[in-house]
């Protein structure tokens, strides 16, 4: 098949970007022709655009388009000028577009409607932040319904990652089009007894630590994590390592840690592009923490399961589904500092509490195989492409 992958950001940090990278790698490995269509945006939080992206990825062409700030505040219908004509020239067998409430998905839908090329949308749904105003929440909900009446009506299939996400999308889109395909992890790499990277990378890390991995962003609940961490008795806590790209929250969190008197217990690791080094940090950790305001899935949960680490996470989005309602990790309410502090203290006070959960996580993570994810997406494509070809032959 000839596949067009349309995504806002490519070759950049993020869960959607990781999924897109895994999919195009898997399609190419199976002999399919793939072209990537993305913007020049690297960091959406700071609206950082780049001109130094590589023109290809693993031998696949990457078409880059300029992207500009949305005209209306809180409206995510940003577009990529030139995308429509580029997709029409490429003439793929199927178009796959990722994200919800974004203009590039509407552009992909317009091409599909005009040409009859089947469209698959990967939603990665995220509701309004819990702290958003009623106006912002209403505006986002209006965008949800607008998407349901446009892009989701045009799409041949809508791919979601969990039952939780399926229920959310079904409120604005045809339920018959929704397909659940679990995300994937490169299990061969994560489950292998991998040699650690050169010592200089790990030398500045504490010998024992708790780990947060993800964007240093407002919706990740890190201010609550620092408050909770400060409440844990020093004898019961480990040093805290925060690994991820700063989306503008870093200076505020550094100041908060200084006020709380825990600045010396925190290592700010930043973004780690090397997958080998990234995995090494997970393997060195004693526990993985995810205090987010919302997670459509929570990619790091799979990674923690693979390396058999205790997990403390907030009961938000699809996290309870992924962690089997607490069978795999400890769930606490978002923003509940006392509950989070108690869960952190249990990591060291009650080691036996985690044995069964770690074992269950190691079993569960085998459901999240990247090869199975790629095959699931391709099965959806074959269904749509075959139907489109039969329609044209009539």
N, C-alpha and C positions, 0 to 999 in steps of 0.2 A: 504493500500500500504506500501511497504518497500522503504524508501526514504534515499538516501545518500546526505547529504549537504556538499559541498566542498567549503571552503572559506579560504583565506590566514590567516586572523586573526579572532579569535572568543573569546568572553568574553573580549573584548577590546573596547576602545572608537572609534567611527567612524560611518558614515552613513551606509556603507555597512554592518558593524558588527551589527548595530541596526536592519536592515532589516532581516539579517540572524537569529538573536535572535527571532524576532517576528514570523518569518515563522516557525521555529522549534517548538516554543511554540504552535502555532496554529495547526500544524500538529499533535502534540502529543494530544492536547485537542480534536481532532476529531478522535482519535483512531488509527492513523497511527504509524507504527514503524519508528523511525528516528535515524540515526547515523550521527555524525558530524565529518568531516575530516578537520583538520586545522593544521597550522604550530605552532611552538613554539614562533612565533614573536608577540610581544606586541606593540611595537612602531616602525613603519616602518621608520619614519623620523630619529630617532636616531639608528635604527637597534638594538633595545633592545629585546633580547630573554629572555624567562623565563622558569623555570623548576617547578614553583609552581602553575600551573594552576590546577583547580579541574578536576578530571578524568571524572566527569559526569556533565550534565546540566539538571536539572529538571528530573532526572532519565534516561536521554539519554546518551549513551556512547559518549565520545569525544576522537577521535583518534588523537594524536599529532605527528607531524613529524618535524625533524630538517629542517631548511631552511637556505640557505647560500647566501651571497651577489652575485649579478649577476657578471658574468665574464667580461662583456663589459659595460662601462659606459653608462647610459641612456637607457639601454635595460632592460625591465621589465620581461623577460622570466625566472624569478626565479622559481625553482621547489622544490618539497618536496620528497626527496628520501624515497622510501617505499610506496608512495601513490598508485601507480598502483597495486601492489600486494594486498594491503589492500582492495581496491575497488573490485578487482576480487574475493577475498575471501568472502566479504560481500554479493555480488550478489543481489543488490537492484533491485527493479522494475523500478526505475528511478533515474538518477543522476542529481543533480542540482548544478552547479558550478557558482560562482560569481566572477566578475571582467573582465576587458578587458586588453589585452596585458600581461597576467600573465601566467607563466608556469604551475601552477596547473590546469588551465582551459584546456591547451593543454594535460596535463596528463589525465584529465577526458575524453577528446575527444578520446584519444588513447584507453582507456578502452571501451568506447562506440562502437568504430569502431571494436574492436576485439571481443566483446561479443554480440553486438546487443542490449545492454541495452540503452533505450532512454536517451538522454541528453538534458537538458534545461540549457541555459546560461543566467544569469542575468548580463547585461553588465556594468551598472554604468559608462558609457563612459565619459572620460575626455580628451579633446584635449591637445596639447602642450601648455605650458604657453606662454602668449603673449610676455613675455620678453626673451623667449628662442632664441637661435641662429638659423639661417637658417639650419645649419647642424642638430641640435637636432630636429627641426620641421620635416625635411625630414626623419630623422631616425624613428621618431615616426609614421609618415605617412606610411612608409614602413612596420612597424610592424602592423599597422591597416590592410593593404592589406594582409599581411601574415596571420593574424588571420582570415580574410575573406575567404582565400583559404583553411584553415585547420579547425580550431575549429568550425567556423560558418557553414561550409559545412557539417560537421558531425552532428551538433546539429539538433534535431527535431524541436526545437522552441527556439527563442531568445526573452527574456522578457526585455522590456524597460519600463521606468516610465512616459515618456512624448512624445508628438508628436515631440518635438525638438530632443530628443534622437533618436527617430525612424528614422527621416530624416538623422541624422548623421550615424547611423549604416547601413542604406539602401545603403549608398555610397560604402560599402565594403562587404555587406552580402546579401543573398537572401531576398528580401522584403517579399516574401510569408511566411517566417518563423517568422517574427517579430510580437510580441503580446504586446500591451500596457496594463500594469496592474499598476494602481496608487499605490504609497506607502501608508502605513497606520500609523495611530496614535491610541493609546489606548484611544479612545474618552471618554469612561466611566470614566477614571481617570482624563483626562484633563478637561472635562466639569463639573465634579462633584464639589460641594462646599466642597473641601477638607480642613481639618484642617491643619494649618501650623505646621511644625516640631518644636521641642523644641527651645525656644528663643535663646539659646546660638549660634545656627547656624546662625541665621539672625541678631544677635545683632551687628556684626561688619560691616553690610551693611549700606549704606546711606539710610535714610528714603525715598528718591526719587532718581531714577537713570535711565540712559539709559543702555541697555544691549547688549553686543555682546556675543554670545554663539557659541563655535566651537573651532577647533584646533588653537593654537597660532602658525601659520605657515606662510611661506613666501607668499603663493598663496592666503591668505585670505584678503589681502589689508589693513592690520591694520596700516601700516605706513601712508597710505593716510587718514585713519580715524583719527589718532592722529593729523595730520597736519590740517585737516578740523575742528576738535574739538577745536584746539587752536585758530582758526579764529573766532569762535562764541563768541559773547560778553558774559562775565561772567554772566550777568543778564539773558541771554537767554538759558544758558546751564544747564544741570543737571550733577551730578557726573557720571562717566563712570565706569561700572563694566564689566570686561573681564573674562568670565567663560569658561575654557577649558584647556586641557592638552597642555603644552608647547612642541612644536616640534623643539625647538632650536632657535626660534625667540625672546623669552622673553627678554634676556639681552639687545639685540639691541633696542627693543621697550622701555624698561625702560630708557635706555640712551637717546633715542629720546624724551620721555616725560619730562625728566629732562632738556634737552636743550630748549624745548618749554615752560617750566615753568608751566606745567600742571600735574606734578607728583603727587601732593597732591590731585588732583581731580579723580585719577584713583585707583580702587580697583582690584587687581589681585586675582581672586577667585580660580583659578586652576581647576582641574578636580573634578567634583562632582559626585561620583558614585551612591549615593542614588537618585532614581527616584523621591521620594517624595520631597527631598530637592531641586532637580533640578527644579521641577515644581514650588516650592515655590519662587524661584528666579525669574522665569518668571512672576509669579503673582504679585510680589512686584515691578517689573520694570514699567517704564512709557512708554517705547518704545523699540523696538528690531531693531538692526542695523546689516546689512549683507553686508560688503563692498568688497566682494570676487572678485578675478580675474576671477573665473569661478565656476559655480555650476551646476552639473548634474540635481539637483532638488532644494536642499536647505531645508533640513529637519526642520530647526528651523523656517522656514516660516509657516509651519503647526502649530507648537507649539505657535507661536505668534498669529495666527488667533484664536486658541482655547481659549486663555485667553484674547482676545479682546484688543490687543495692536497695536498702530501705528507701521508701518514698513517702514524703509528706507533701500533700497537695490540697488545693482548695476544691470544695464541692461545687464546681461551676461547669457549665457547658457539657461537653462529652466526657469530662474527666471521670465522673463516677462510673460511667459505662466502661471506659477503658480499664479502670482499676477494679472493675467488678464489685462496685459498691463497698469497697473497703477490704475485699479479700486479698488485694495485692498491695495496697498502700493505705496510709492513714489519711482520712479526709476531714478537713476542717472548713467551717464557713469562711467565705471571703471577708477579710477585714476584721475578723474576730481575733484580736491580738492575744488575749488570755488563752484561747483554745489553741492557737498556733504555738504559743510559748510552751504550753503543756505537752503538745505533740513533739516539739523539739527536745524537751527534757527527757521524754521517754526513749529517744534514740539511744541515749547512753545509760539511762537508769534501768531500762527493761529490755535488754538485748534479746531475750527469748520471745518477746512479743512479735519480732519480725521474721523469725525463721520460716514459719509456714507461708507468710506472704511472699518472701523472696522465692521460695520453691514454686509457688503458684505463678509468680511473675515469669520465672524461667520457662515454665510450660506454656504460658499464654503468649509469650513473645514470638513463638514459632508460627502463630497465626499471621504475624506481620512480616511476611517475607516479600521483599521487593520483586522477586520473580513472579510471585502470585499476583501482586498488584499490577504489574505490566500485562500479564496474561488476562486479567480481569478487564482492563481498559481495552485491550485489543479485541476481546470478545464482543464488547459493546460496539466497537467500530465495525467489525465484520457484519454484525446484525444490521446496522444502519446502511453501510455501503452496499451490501447485498440487496437490501430493500430498494435503495435508490436506483440501482442498476436494473432491477426487475421493472420498476416503474417506467424508466426511460425506454425499455425494450417493448413495452406494450403499444 
